[in-house]
Amino acid sequence: MMHKAPNNIAIIGSSGAIGTAFKSILSDKYPDANLCSFSRFSGHRIDYNNEESIAAAAALASDEDPLDLVIVANGILHEGDIMPEKSLKELSPEKFHRLFEVNTIIPALIAKHFLPKLNHHHPSIFAALSARVGSISDNQLGGWYSYRASKAALNMVIKNAAIEIARRNKLAIVVGLHPGTVDSDLSKPFQRYVPDGKLFAPEYSAQKLLQVLERLTPSDSGKCFAWDGKQILP
């Protein structure tokens, strides 16, 4: 894929560790491309809890040209008193609501407004950060109920969106991406459990994921890929 350099790129969640890395690498790799970055704190401001703000972001990013590459880099694992559950007794509606809001609902609404803006004339990509733990078949450890469930739901949204968009845009590629365990605020409380050599700098992860994206074709749409290019099964 991406035999043609992307002319118009959008990064949503550009103030996080991976989003910032994507922004830096893509700016260097494609200096002539238009790159719109959106976050709550920097670049073009976006209010993820306001669908009109998401729609306005999509309109702004595609104002002059259709989008060739869209990366959704936002997500949440823990926040304040919310930590991944080790057992059923730790479940709460608040945890489920918050993680589904950030990890599933917001990316789905971003897809709703950004997918129609993809280029129809050559392959274009919509990629959302997912996680290996969202794979039901790969789950051997249990736990992390709300996070696993929210990412599994995101993977279903990606599959659904890929099927629907293909009816109108056969060159569109809609995928989930697993970045590995990245040295970021999201992984900080759990880094002591990461095997040697498996804690990635955000720049390394983003670079590997871009290599994955460059190899994709429309036949890959609807799938989820890890940083090493291997497909993650549902």
N, C-alpha and C positions, 0 to 999 in steps of 0.2 A: 504494500500500500504506500501511500504518500510518495509515489513516484514524482508527483507534482508537489512542489513546496507549498505548504499552506499559506494562503494569502490573508486569511482572516481567522483569528484565534480568540477564544474566550476561556478564561479560567475563573471558576466560581469557587470561592474559599481560598483566595490568593494570599491571605495573611497567615495561614497556618504553615507548619514546617514544610510539608510536601508541596503545598500550593506555591509557597515562596520559591522553592527549588524549581518547580516547573516554570514559573515566570522567568527566572533568571536564565535557565537553560534554553528555553524557547526564544527568548529575546536575543541571545547570542547566536543560536542556530539559524534563526530566520529573521535577520535584522530588518528586512524590507516588509515583513508582514505587519498587519495591523493587529495589535494584541490588546484586548480589553480585559482587565482584571477587576474582579468584584469581590468585596468582602464587607464585613460590618465595620472594619476599622481603617482600611486603606484602599487606595485605588478608587474605583467607582464604588460608592456606598450602595449596599443592598440590605434590605430588611427581609430576612428569610421568613418572618412571620406575617408578611404582607404580600399576598399574591400579586397585587398590582405592582409592587416593587420588583418582583421577579419578572413579570411581563415587561415592565419598562426596561429592565436590564437586557432582556432578549432583543427588544426593539432597538436599543442603543447599539448593541454589539453587531447587529446585522443591518444597520442603517444604510450603509453604502454598498456592502457586498454580502453574499450569503456566507455562512460559517463553514469553514473547512475542518476545524478541530475545536471541540468543546470538552473541557476537563472539569469535572465536579469533584473538588478535593475536600469538601467539608465532611465532618463526622464527629462522633462522640463515643467514648468508652466509659468515662467517669467524669463527675462534675460535683464539686462540693461534697455533700454527704452521699452522693450516688456512686457506688462502687460495684464492680461485677459480682454477681451472686455466686456463692459457692454451693448453695443448697436451696431447696424449695422454701425453707423458712425465712430466707432473706428477700423473697419476692415482695414487690409492692406495686400498686397501680402507678405511683409516681415515677418509678424507675422505668416501667414499660412505656408510659406515655412520653416521657422525655426522650428516651432513646429511639423510639419509633418516630417521634417528631423530627429529630435531627437526621437519623440514618436512613429513614424510609420515605416519610412524607415530603420533606423538603426536596430531596433529589427527584422524587416523582413529579413534583410541581415544576422543578427546573426543566425536567424532560418535557413536560407538557408545553412549555413556552419556547424552549430552545430547539427541540427536534424539528419543528416545522421550518426553522431558519437554516437548516443544513443545505449545503450545496447539492444541486441535482445533476450537475454536469460532469462531476468526477467524484470518486470515492471521498466521503467525508466521515468524520468520527465523532461520536458522543461517548465519552468514557467517564464512568463514575467510580470513585474509590469504594471498593467493597472489602471483603476480608475472607480468608480461608475458613475461619470459624463459622461463616455463614453457610458452609457446605454441610448438608445433613448426612450425606454418605461418608464424609471425612471425620465426623465427630466421634472421637474415641474417648474423650475425657469428661464430657458433660460440663455442667456449670455454665456460668456466664449467660444465663437464660435470656435476659432482655437484649443483650448485645447480639448473641447468636441469632435470635429470632428476628431482630430488626435487619440484620444483614442478609439473612435468608429471604426475608420479604423484599429487600432491595433487589436481590438477584432475580426474583420473580417479576418485579417491575421492569427490570432490564429486558428480560425475555419477552414479556408482553409488548413492551415498546418496540423491540426489534421486529416482532411479527407485524405490528400495525404499521410502522413507518415503511416497511418494505413494500407495502401495497401502493404507496405514493412515491417512494424514493428508493429504487432498487440498488442504488449505490451507497446508501447510508449504512454505517457500521455502528452498532450500539453495543457496548461491552462494559463489563465490570472489571476492575483491576485490583489485585491484591499486592500491596507494596512491600510485603514482608514486615518485620518488626523494625520500625524506624525510630531513631533517637529523637523523640519529640515529647511534648507534654503528655500526649495521649498514652505513651508507653512507659513513662517514668516510673510509676509505682511497681511495674512488673519486670523491669530490665534485669533484675538479679536472677531471674529464671531463664533468661535467654542464653542459649548455647554460645560458646565462643565463635566469633566470626559471623553470627547471625543477627547482630544489631547493626542496622545500616544507617549511614549518614543520609539525611534527606536528599542530598544531591545525587548520591549513588542510586538510591531507589528510583528517583525521578528519571535519571538517565537510563536505567534498565527498563523502566516502563515505557519510555519513549521508543526504545529499540523494539519492544513488543508491538507497540502501535504501528510502527513503520512496516511491520511484516503482515499486518492484518489485511484481509480481503472481505468483501461483503458476505461471503460464506461463513465468516466467523461471527457475524452479528448474533447477539443474544447470549453469547458465552461469557465466561469469566476466566481471566488469565492472571497467573501469578507473575511476579517480577522476572522470573527466569523463563517466561514464555510458555510454561506448561499450563494446560487447561485445568481449571478447578471444577470438578463435577458437582452437580446439584446435591 
